[in-house]
Amino acid sequence: MDPMKAQQLAAELEVEMMADMYNRMTDACHRKCVPPHYKEAELTKGESVCAWTDAWPNTWTFTRGWDAS
């Protein structure tokens, strides 16, 4: 495979993976702690620490490892 095409494919897959992860995390937040109908512009403290604090460190570790390869 042409190296440029391989790089383009890898970039497209990374964007798709990040979009999927964002959608899954949003769904998890809505299921666990953030109502899907927003009444305030900002998250409450309980809402902001709910799912993101559990998932984000693992996500950061994964994506940093992904970039290093």
OpenMM code with the backbone's topology and positions (N, CA, C; nanometers):
from openmm import Vec3, app, unit

residues = "MET ASP PRO MET LYS ALA GLN GLN LEU ALA ALA GLU LEU GLU VAL GLU MET MET ALA ASP MET TYR ASN ARG MET THR ASP ALA CYS HIS ARG LYS CYS VAL PRO PRO HIS TYR LYS GLU ALA GLU LEU THR LYS GLY GLU SER VAL CYS ALA TRP THR ASP ALA TRP PRO ASN THR TRP THR PHE THR ARG GLY TRP ASP ALA SER".split()
positions = [
    Vec3(0.0846, -0.1177, 0.0000),
    Vec3(0.0000, 0.0000, 0.0000),
    Vec3(0.0893, 0.1242, 0.0000),
    Vec3(0.0480, 0.2230, -0.0741),
    Vec3(0.1178, 0.3505, -0.0812),
    Vec3(0.1248, 0.4133, 0.0588),
    Vec3(0.2408, 0.4599, 0.1025),
    Vec3(0.2537, 0.5180, 0.2371),
    Vec3(0.1592, 0.6359, 0.2624),
    Vec3(0.1352, 0.7180, 0.1614),
    Vec3(0.0436, 0.8319, 0.1785),
    Vec3(-0.0993, 0.7838, 0.2008),
    Vec3(-0.1394, 0.6800, 0.1268),
    Vec3(-0.2739, 0.6252, 0.1445),
    Vec3(-0.2876, 0.5590, 0.2810),
    Vec3(-0.1824, 0.4917, 0.3244),
    Vec3(-0.1846, 0.4280, 0.4561),
    Vec3(-0.1962, 0.5327, 0.5661),
    Vec3(-0.1241, 0.6428, 0.5513),
    Vec3(-0.1313, 0.7503, 0.6499),
    Vec3(-0.2702, 0.8141, 0.6501),
    Vec3(-0.3279, 0.8346, 0.5333),
    Vec3(-0.4626, 0.8912, 0.5227),
    Vec3(-0.5643, 0.7980, 0.5875),
    Vec3(-0.5527, 0.6691, 0.5619),
    Vec3(-0.6432, 0.5710, 0.6212),
    Vec3(-0.6309, 0.5714, 0.7731),
    Vec3(-0.5080, 0.5777, 0.8234),
    Vec3(-0.4864, 0.5813, 0.9684),
    Vec3(-0.5488, 0.7060, 1.0294),
    Vec3(-0.5358, 0.8198, 0.9629),
    Vec3(-0.5948, 0.9443, 1.0131),
    Vec3(-0.7472, 0.9354, 1.0147),
    Vec3(-0.8055, 0.8796, 0.9098),
    Vec3(-0.9511, 0.8645, 0.9041),
    Vec3(-1.0010, 0.7708, 1.0139),
    Vec3(-0.9288, 0.6616, 1.0367),
    Vec3(-0.9673, 0.5680, 1.1423),
    Vec3(-0.9561, 0.6321, 1.2804),
    Vec3(-0.8547, 0.7153, 1.2995),
    Vec3(-0.8392, 0.7833, 1.4281),
    Vec3(-0.9548, 0.8795, 1.4528),
    Vec3(-0.9950, 0.9547, 1.3514),
    Vec3(-1.1084, 1.0463, 1.3654),
    Vec3(-1.2353, 0.9680, 1.3960),
    Vec3(-1.2559, 0.8583, 1.3260),
    Vec3(-1.3734, 0.7742, 1.3494),
    Vec3(-1.3726, 0.7178, 1.4914),
    Vec3(-1.2560, 0.6734, 1.5380),
    Vec3(-1.2446, 0.6190, 1.6730),
    Vec3(-1.2750, 0.7261, 1.7778),
    Vec3(-1.2223, 0.8455, 1.7607),
    Vec3(-1.2456, 0.9526, 1.8574),
    Vec3(-1.3925, 0.9946, 1.8585),
    Vec3(-1.4567, 0.9997, 1.7423),
    Vec3(-1.5990, 1.0338, 1.7367),
    Vec3(-1.6825, 0.9272, 1.8056),
    Vec3(-1.6484, 0.8012, 1.7831),
    Vec3(-1.7203, 0.6915, 1.8481),
    Vec3(-1.7024, 0.6978, 1.9996),
    Vec3(-1.5802, 0.7249, 2.0445),
    Vec3(-1.5538, 0.7345, 2.1877),
    Vec3(-1.6326, 0.8505, 2.2492),
    Vec3(-1.6357, 0.9644, 2.1821),
    Vec3(-1.7119, 1.0794, 2.2318),
    Vec3(-1.8596, 1.0432, 2.2445),
    Vec3(-1.9147, 0.9786, 2.1432),
    Vec3(-2.0562, 0.9400, 2.1471),
    Vec3(-2.0845, 0.8410, 2.2593),
    Vec3(-1.9965, 0.7453, 2.2795),
    Vec3(-2.0150, 0.6481, 2.3881),
    Vec3(-2.0068, 0.7149, 2.5246),
    Vec3(-1.9124, 0.8065, 2.5403),
    Vec3(-1.8995, 0.8754, 2.6687),
    Vec3(-2.0197, 0.9654, 2.6942),
    Vec3(-2.0697, 1.0315, 2.5916),
    Vec3(-2.1891, 1.1140, 2.6069),
    Vec3(-2.3078, 1.0278, 2.6464),
    Vec3(-2.3241, 0.9145, 2.5818),
    Vec3(-2.4325, 0.8222, 2.6180),
    Vec3(-2.4189, 0.7756, 2.7624),
    Vec3(-2.2967, 0.7438, 2.8043),
    Vec3(-2.2742, 0.6997, 2.9425),
    Vec3(-2.3094, 0.8101, 3.0411),
    Vec3(-2.2723, 0.9325, 3.0100),
    Vec3(-2.3067, 1.0456, 3.0975),
    Vec3(-2.4578, 1.0610, 3.1079),
    Vec3(-2.5268, 1.0501, 2.9971),
    Vec3(-2.6723, 1.0639, 2.9994),
    Vec3(-2.7368, 0.9513, 3.0789),
    Vec3(-2.6843, 0.8310, 3.0693),
    Vec3(-2.7401, 0.7187, 3.1453),
    Vec3(-2.7125, 0.7320, 3.2942),
    Vec3(-2.5926, 0.7776, 3.3300),
    Vec3(-2.5502, 0.7747, 3.4699),
    Vec3(-2.5858, 0.8997, 3.5490),
    Vec3(-2.5639, 1.0181, 3.4931),
    Vec3(-2.5723, 1.1353, 3.5804),
    Vec3(-2.6141, 1.2663, 3.5153),
    Vec3(-2.6125, 1.2775, 3.3861),
    Vec3(-2.6472, 1.4039, 3.3218),
    Vec3(-2.7781, 1.3854, 3.2465),
    Vec3(-2.8832, 1.4581, 3.2872),
    Vec3(-3.0091, 1.4440, 3.2148),
    Vec3(-2.9928, 1.4901, 3.0695),
    Vec3(-3.0602, 1.4226, 2.9758),
    Vec3(-3.0428, 1.4588, 2.8346),
    Vec3(-3.1056, 1.5930, 2.7966),
    Vec3(-3.1894, 1.6477, 2.8835),
    Vec3(-3.2490, 1.7794, 2.8580),
    Vec3(-3.1822, 1.8788, 2.9517),
    Vec3(-3.1025, 1.9681, 2.8965),
    Vec3(-3.0221, 2.0592, 2.9764),
    Vec3(-3.1047, 2.1789, 3.0209),
    Vec3(-3.0932, 2.2136, 3.1506),
    Vec3(-3.1636, 2.3290, 3.2053),
    Vec3(-3.0675, 2.4434, 3.2337),
    Vec3(-2.9393, 2.4121, 3.2491),
    Vec3(-2.8380, 2.5129, 3.2783),
    Vec3(-2.7285, 2.5065, 3.1722),
    Vec3(-2.6605, 2.6185, 3.1535),
    Vec3(-2.5539, 2.6234, 3.0528),
    Vec3(-2.4304, 2.5449, 3.0952),
    Vec3(-2.4056, 2.5360, 3.2243),
    Vec3(-2.2876, 2.4672, 3.2767),
    Vec3(-2.3290, 2.3415, 3.3517),
    Vec3(-2.2393, 2.2443, 3.3565),
    Vec3(-2.2641, 2.1231, 3.4341),
    Vec3(-2.2502, 2.1533, 3.5827),
    Vec3(-2.3277, 2.0835, 3.6638),
    Vec3(-2.3078, 2.0920, 3.8080),
    Vec3(-2.1809, 2.0152, 3.8427),
    Vec3(-2.1318, 2.0325, 3.9650),
    Vec3(-2.0096, 1.9615, 4.0041),
    Vec3(-2.0296, 1.8104, 3.9957),
    Vec3(-2.1438, 1.7620, 4.0438),
    Vec3(-2.1713, 1.6186, 4.0384),
    Vec3(-2.1756, 1.5657, 3.8964),
    Vec3(-2.2345, 1.6434, 3.8061),
    Vec3(-2.2407, 1.6015, 3.6662),
    Vec3(-2.1021, 1.6019, 3.6023),
    Vec3(-2.0230, 1.7029, 3.6335),
    Vec3(-1.8931, 1.7160, 3.5667),
    Vec3(-1.7927, 1.6100, 3.6098),
    Vec3(-1.8066, 1.5558, 3.7301),
    Vec3(-1.7114, 1.4540, 3.7742),
    Vec3(-1.7632, 1.3124, 3.7537),
    Vec3(-1.8839, 1.2968, 3.7096),
    Vec3(-1.9483, 1.1660, 3.6980),
    Vec3(-1.8708, 1.0693, 3.6094),
    Vec3(-1.8916, 1.0741, 3.4820),
    Vec3(-1.8336, 0.9748, 3.3917),
    Vec3(-1.6960, 1.0153, 3.3402),
    Vec3(-1.6733, 1.1426, 3.3167),
    Vec3(-1.5481, 1.1861, 3.2565),
    Vec3(-1.4282, 1.1553, 3.3441),
    Vec3(-1.4425, 1.1710, 3.4766),
    Vec3(-1.3266, 1.1460, 3.5618),
    Vec3(-1.2902, 0.9990, 3.5641),
    Vec3(-1.3880, 0.9115, 3.5435),
    Vec3(-1.3584, 0.7688, 3.5371),
    Vec3(-1.2969, 0.7315, 3.4031),
    Vec3(-1.3486, 0.7878, 3.2963),
    Vec3(-1.3094, 0.7443, 3.1625),
    Vec3(-1.1925, 0.8228, 3.1042),
    Vec3(-1.1827, 0.9514, 3.1340),
    Vec3(-1.0841, 1.0340, 3.0655),
    Vec3(-0.9398, 0.9908, 3.0894),
    Vec3(-0.8951, 0.9588, 3.2132),
    Vec3(-0.7547, 0.9163, 3.2289),
    Vec3(-0.7196, 0.7943, 3.1437),
    Vec3(-0.8100, 0.6984, 3.1340),
    Vec3(-0.7851, 0.5809, 3.0501),
    Vec3(-0.7791, 0.6198, 2.9035),
    Vec3(-0.8649, 0.7110, 2.8632),
    Vec3(-0.8667, 0.7576, 2.7248),
    Vec3(-0.7365, 0.8292, 2.6927),
    Vec3(-0.6927, 0.9154, 2.7832),
    Vec3(-0.5692, 0.9901, 2.7620),
    Vec3(-0.4512, 0.8944, 2.7482),
    Vec3(-0.4441, 0.7944, 2.8348),
    Vec3(-0.3366, 0.6957, 2.8288),
    Vec3(-0.3406, 0.6213, 2.6962),
    Vec3(-0.4602, 0.5824, 2.6526),
    Vec3(-0.4744, 0.5096, 2.5272),
    Vec3(-0.4298, 0.5946, 2.4091),
    Vec3(-0.4770, 0.7187, 2.4014),
    Vec3(-0.4444, 0.8006, 2.2850),
    Vec3(-0.2975, 0.8408, 2.2854),
    Vec3(-0.2385, 0.8609, 2.4018),
    Vec3(-0.0947, 0.8922, 2.4067),
    Vec3(-0.0146, 0.7728, 2.3584),
    Vec3(-0.0568, 0.6532, 2.3968),
    Vec3(0.0099, 0.5329, 2.3484),
    Vec3(-0.0077, 0.5172, 2.1988),
    Vec3(-0.1248, 0.5551, 2.1492),
    Vec3(-0.1552, 0.5477, 2.0064),
    Vec3(-0.0621, 0.6412, 1.9298),
    Vec3(-0.0434, 0.7638, 1.9807),
    Vec3(0.0425, 0.8610, 1.9138),
    Vec3(0.1889, 0.8181, 1.9138),
    Vec3(0.2290, 0.7460, 2.0173),
    Vec3(0.3695, 0.7073, 2.0297),
    Vec3(0.4091, 0.5982, 1.9311),
    Vec3(0.3107, 0.5244, 1.8818),
    Vec3(0.3450, 0.4136, 1.7921),
    Vec3(0.3653, 0.4593, 1.6494),
] * unit.nanometer
topology = app.Topology()
chain = topology.addChain("A")
for resn in residues:
    res = topology.addResidue(resn, chain)
    for name in ("N", "CA", "C"):
        topology.addAtom(name, app.Element.getBySymbol(name[0]), res)
